[in-house]
Amino acid sequence: MNLPLLRLHPIYPGQWGVPGSDNELGIRSLPQSTVLYVDYDNAAANDNNDGTDPNFPLSTVQEAVDKVCAKNLDHSVIVVRSMTSESVVTPAYTDAPSYVKIVGMGRYSPSWASDNAALPCLDLRCVGWTVENFRFLAPTGASCIELRHTDTGANDISIRTQIRNCYFDGQTTGLAGIITHGAYDVWIVDNFFSLFHNAGGTATALLTGTTPLAIPYRNHVIGNTFMDNDNNIDMTCNGSRFMGNVIQATGYAYTATVNLRTNLIASPGDDNIVTGNFFEGDYSNAGGYISGANDMWVGNIAEDTAEAEVGDNGITIAIPAA
């Protein structure tokens, strides 16, 4: 006797009212995460959409952030094809999911500008978020990305952030690319920083700002390029890595005052590993290269072979001196 074949069909949870999303041919996602789409230029874009259908996307990144935070959807992804100018703020880590990704659809695309010159493009206050592929257009009175660490509230903690493959465009008037207020375990990888400049010469691509807690530690600044800025990396920190970065001291338009500083007298940084980078210009404190006393700055390429801290082959053998 032939018995009928029994087929077991997996069950997929529905997504926020999307018809058919709970059957085997529908949208498949884990119940604790989702994918949302933002496409401001799409005629069907509306923040009243649920955002899970790319044909009916959301209009703003802020609405996508609010939606994943309202449902506490860890490991969600926000895919951005086009956007309007926005200053986006995440909730504190206690009110937000962790390990969310905000991803642009192309290399350095779309462009992300703030809608207020005094506010950052992205004010990040929660744990483990990733930002990839955007071209950030720097505001004149704020940074492109602000990494909070209890400076605005005890639960504003943006540890384990990843910022990858973005172009930070200072536009010749922008104040800062990334400002960190002490967040640790942060990865800043394969980004390009250029044209941070203002009348006071204080514009800085990568900066440690004020924080009520200890300075950042276990940060990873790897494979980035810094060109044509008033200041390149002014990042007081402890136990961090700076590897594979290209730092241009004199650009087409601007000459940097600070090229790489990991230590300030008022806020001392130390025990950092600085290796495998390319350093243009005067490899000394006067040239804008300033280390912690116990930093390790061996194995960088520096053009200033006249310094005792640089070998005849252009490889650094010691921390920069006065």
C-alpha positions as CSV (number, residue, x, y, z in Angstrom):
1,M,0.0,0.0,0.0
2,N,1.3,3.4,-1.0
3,L,1.1,5.9,1.8
4,P,0.8,9.7,1.1
5,L,4.1,11.6,1.4
6,L,4.1,13.7,4.5
7,R,5.7,17.1,4.0
8,L,6.7,19.2,7.0
9,H,6.6,22.9,6.3
10,P,8.7,25.3,8.4
11,I,6.9,28.1,10.1
12,Y,8.1,31.7,9.6
13,P,6.9,34.5,11.9
14,G,5.0,37.3,10.2
15,Q,6.5,40.7,10.0
16,W,4.5,43.7,11.1
17,G,1.5,43.1,9.0
18,V,3.1,42.1,5.7
19,P,0.6,39.8,4.0
20,G,1.9,36.3,3.4
21,S,5.1,36.8,5.5
22,D,4.2,33.9,7.8
23,N,4.3,31.2,5.0
24,E,7.2,29.3,3.5
25,L,7.3,31.7,0.5
26,G,7.2,34.9,2.4
27,I,9.7,37.0,4.2
28,R,11.8,35.0,6.5
29,S,13.4,36.4,9.6
30,L,14.2,35.7,13.2
31,P,11.5,37.0,15.5
32,Q,14.1,39.0,17.4
33,S,15.4,40.8,14.3
34,T,14.2,42.4,11.1
35,V,15.4,44.2,7.9
36,L,14.0,47.7,7.3
37,Y,14.4,49.8,4.2
38,V,14.8,53.5,3.9
39,D,14.5,55.2,0.4
40,Y,13.5,58.8,0.6
41,D,13.5,59.2,-3.2
42,N,11.0,56.3,-3.7
43,A,7.5,57.6,-4.6
44,A,6.0,55.1,-2.2
45,A,8.3,56.0,0.8
46,N,6.4,56.9,3.9
47,D,7.2,56.7,7.6
48,N,3.7,55.1,8.1
49,N,4.9,52.0,6.2
50,D,6.2,49.2,8.3
51,G,9.5,49.4,6.3
52,T,10.0,45.6,5.7
53,D,9.2,45.8,1.9
54,P,11.8,47.6,-0.2
55,N,9.0,48.7,-2.6
56,F,7.3,50.5,0.3
57,P,10.2,51.8,2.3
58,L,10.4,54.3,5.1
59,S,11.3,58.0,4.4
60,T,13.7,58.5,7.2
61,V,16.5,56.7,9.0
62,Q,15.2,58.1,12.3
63,E,11.9,56.3,11.8
64,A,13.7,53.0,11.1
65,V,15.8,53.5,14.2
66,D,12.7,54.2,16.2
67,K,11.0,51.1,14.9
68,V,13.7,48.6,15.7
69,C,14.1,50.3,19.1
70,A,10.4,50.2,19.9
71,K,10.4,46.4,19.5
72,N,14.0,45.9,20.9
73,L,15.0,44.0,17.8
74,D,18.7,43.0,18.3
75,H,20.8,42.2,15.2
76,S,18.4,44.1,12.9
77,V,19.6,45.7,9.7
78,I,18.5,49.2,8.3
79,V,19.3,49.3,4.6
80,V,19.4,52.9,3.2
81,R,19.2,53.5,-0.5
82,S,18.5,57.3,-0.3
83,M,17.8,59.7,2.5
84,T,17.1,63.3,3.3
85,S,19.2,65.4,5.7
86,E,18.8,64.1,9.2
87,S,20.3,64.4,12.7
88,V,19.6,60.9,13.9
89,V,19.7,60.1,17.6
90,T,19.5,56.6,19.1
91,P,18.1,55.9,22.5
92,A,20.3,54.9,25.5
93,Y,21.5,51.3,25.4
94,T,18.9,50.4,28.1
95,D,16.2,51.4,25.7
96,A,17.6,50.2,22.4
97,P,18.6,46.8,20.8
98,S,22.2,45.9,20.4
99,Y,24.2,45.0,17.3
100,V,22.0,46.8,14.7
101,K,23.5,47.7,11.3
102,I,22.8,50.9,9.3
103,V,24.1,50.2,5.8
104,G,24.3,52.3,2.7
105,M,23.6,50.7,-0.6
106,G,26.8,51.6,-2.3
107,R,30.4,52.6,-1.6
108,Y,30.2,56.1,0.0
109,S,26.5,56.2,-0.8
110,P,24.1,57.6,0.0
111,S,25.2,61.0,1.4
112,W,24.2,61.7,5.0
113,A,24.1,65.4,6.2
114,S,22.7,66.7,9.4
115,D,19.6,68.9,9.2
116,N,21.1,71.2,11.9
117,A,24.6,72.6,11.8
118,A,25.0,72.3,15.5
119,L,24.0,68.6,15.7
120,P,25.8,65.4,14.5
121,C,24.6,63.4,11.6
122,L,24.4,60.4,13.9
123,D,24.3,60.6,17.7
124,L,25.0,57.0,18.8
125,R,24.2,56.0,22.4
126,C,23.8,52.2,22.3
127,V,25.9,49.0,22.2
128,G,27.5,47.3,19.2
129,W,25.9,49.2,16.3
130,T,27.6,49.2,12.8
131,V,27.6,52.0,10.3
132,E,28.8,51.2,6.8
133,N,29.1,52.7,3.3
134,F,27.9,56.3,3.8
135,R,29.3,59.6,2.7
136,F,29.0,61.8,5.7
137,L,28.8,65.6,5.0
138,A,30.2,67.3,8.1
139,P,28.2,70.0,9.9
140,T,30.0,73.2,10.8
141,G,29.3,73.0,14.6
142,A,29.3,69.2,15.3
143,S,30.7,65.9,14.2
144,C,29.5,63.5,11.6
145,I,29.2,60.7,14.2
146,E,29.2,61.2,18.0
147,L,30.0,58.2,20.2
148,R,28.5,58.8,23.6
149,H,29.8,57.4,26.8
150,T,27.8,58.7,29.8
151,D,28.5,62.3,28.8
152,T,24.8,63.0,28.2
153,G,23.3,60.3,30.5
154,A,24.5,57.4,32.5
155,N,23.0,54.9,30.1
156,D,24.4,56.5,26.9
157,I,27.1,53.9,26.1
158,S,28.2,53.2,22.5
159,I,30.8,50.6,23.2
160,R,31.7,48.0,20.5
161,T,30.6,50.4,17.7
162,Q,31.9,49.5,14.2
163,I,32.3,52.3,11.6
164,R,33.5,50.9,8.3
165,N,34.0,52.0,4.6
166,C,32.6,55.5,5.0
167,Y,33.8,58.8,3.5
168,F,33.9,61.6,6.0
169,D,33.7,64.8,3.9
170,G,34.7,67.9,5.9
171,Q,33.5,70.1,2.9
172,T,36.2,72.7,4.0
173,T,33.9,73.9,6.8
174,G,33.1,70.8,8.9
175,L,34.1,70.6,12.5
176,A,34.8,66.9,13.0
177,G,34.5,63.4,11.5
178,I,34.1,61.2,14.6
179,I,34.1,62.4,18.2
180,T,34.3,59.8,20.9
181,H,33.5,60.5,24.5
182,G,35.2,57.4,26.0
183,A,33.5,54.5,24.3
184,Y,35.7,51.4,24.3
185,D,36.1,48.4,22.0
186,V,35.3,50.6,19.0
187,W,36.4,49.7,15.5
188,I,37.1,52.4,13.0
189,V,38.2,50.6,9.8
190,D,38.8,51.5,6.1
191,N,37.3,55.0,6.1
192,F,38.5,58.2,4.3
193,F,38.6,61.6,6.1
194,S,39.2,64.7,4.1
195,L,38.8,68.5,4.1
196,F,38.1,69.1,7.8
197,H,38.9,72.8,8.1
198,N,37.6,75.9,9.9
199,A,38.8,79.5,10.5
200,G,40.2,78.6,13.9
201,G,42.1,75.6,12.6
202,T,40.4,73.4,15.1
203,A,38.6,71.1,12.7
204,T,39.7,67.5,13.4
205,A,39.0,64.2,11.6
206,L,39.1,61.9,14.6
207,L,38.8,63.3,18.1
208,T,38.4,62.3,21.7
209,G,36.0,64.8,23.3
210,T,35.2,65.5,26.9
211,T,33.9,62.7,29.0
212,P,33.2,62.2,32.7
213,L,34.8,58.7,32.7
214,A,38.2,57.4,31.7
215,I,39.5,58.1,28.2
216,P,38.8,55.4,25.5
217,Y,40.5,52.1,25.6
218,R,40.8,49.1,23.3
219,N,39.9,51.1,20.3
220,H,41.0,49.9,16.8
221,V,41.8,52.5,14.2
222,I,42.8,50.4,11.1
223,G,43.3,51.1,7.4
224,N,42.0,54.6,7.3
225,T,43.2,57.5,5.2
226,F,43.5,61.1,6.4
227,M,44.2,63.9,3.9
228,D,43.9,67.7,3.7
229,N,42.7,68.3,7.3
230,D,43.5,70.9,9.9
231,N,44.1,68.0,12.4
232,N,44.0,64.3,11.6
233,I,43.9,62.1,14.7
234,D,43.7,63.8,18.1
235,M,42.6,60.7,20.0
236,T,43.8,60.4,23.5
237,C,43.3,56.7,24.4
238,N,44.7,53.7,26.3
239,G,45.6,50.2,25.1
240,S,44.4,50.9,21.6
241,R,45.7,50.0,18.1
242,F,46.5,52.3,15.2
243,M,47.5,50.1,12.2
244,G,47.7,50.5,8.5
245,N,46.6,54.2,8.4
246,V,47.8,56.8,5.9
247,I,48.3,60.2,7.4
248,Q,49.0,63.2,5.1
249,A,50.7,66.1,6.9
250,T,50.5,68.7,4.1
251,G,47.5,68.4,1.8
252,Y,46.6,70.3,-1.3
253,A,44.8,73.0,0.7
254,Y,45.6,72.5,4.4
255,T,48.5,71.6,6.6
256,A,47.7,69.6,9.7
257,T,48.8,70.8,13.2
258,V,48.1,67.4,14.9
259,N,48.8,64.3,12.8
260,L,48.5,61.6,15.4
261,R,48.3,62.3,19.1
262,T,47.5,59.6,21.6
263,N,48.3,61.6,24.8
264,L,47.4,64.9,26.3
265,I,49.0,66.1,29.6
266,A,45.5,66.9,31.0
267,S,44.2,63.6,29.8
268,P,47.0,61.1,29.5
269,G,46.9,58.2,27.1
270,D,49.2,55.3,27.1
271,D,50.0,51.7,26.2
272,N,48.9,52.1,22.6
273,I,50.3,50.1,19.7
274,V,51.1,52.2,16.7
275,T,52.5,50.2,13.8
276,G,52.3,49.7,10.0
277,N,51.1,53.3,9.4
278,F,52.5,55.8,6.8
279,F,53.5,59.1,8.4
280,E,54.1,62.1,6.1
281,G,56.1,65.1,7.4
282,D,58.1,65.8,10.5
283,Y,58.1,62.8,12.7
284,S,58.3,64.7,16.0
285,N,56.1,66.3,18.6
286,A,56.6,69.6,16.8
287,G,55.4,67.9,13.6
288,G,52.2,66.8,15.3
289,Y,53.2,63.2,16.3
290,I,52.7,62.9,20.1
291,S,52.7,59.6,22.0
292,G,52.1,58.3,25.4
293,A,55.3,57.5,27.3
294,N,54.7,53.7,27.2
295,D,53.2,53.6,23.7
296,M,54.9,51.4,21.1
297,W,55.5,53.2,17.7
298,V,57.8,50.7,16.0
299,G,57.4,49.6,12.4
300,N,55.8,52.6,10.8
301,I,56.9,54.1,7.5
302,A,58.0,57.7,8.0
303,E,59.6,60.0,5.4
304,D,61.5,62.0,8.0
305,T,64.7,59.9,8.1
306,A,66.6,62.8,9.7
307,E,65.1,61.9,13.1
308,A,66.9,59.6,15.4
309,E,63.6,57.8,16.0
310,V,63.5,56.8,12.3
311,G,65.9,54.4,10.7
312,D,67.7,55.1,7.4
313,N,65.2,52.9,5.7
314,G,62.3,55.0,6.8
315,I,61.0,52.6,9.5
316,T,60.3,54.1,12.9
317,I,62.2,52.6,15.8
318,A,60.9,54.6,18.7
319,I,58.2,57.0,19.8
320,P,58.4,60.5,18.4
321,A,60.4,63.0,20.4
322,A,60.4,66.8,20.8
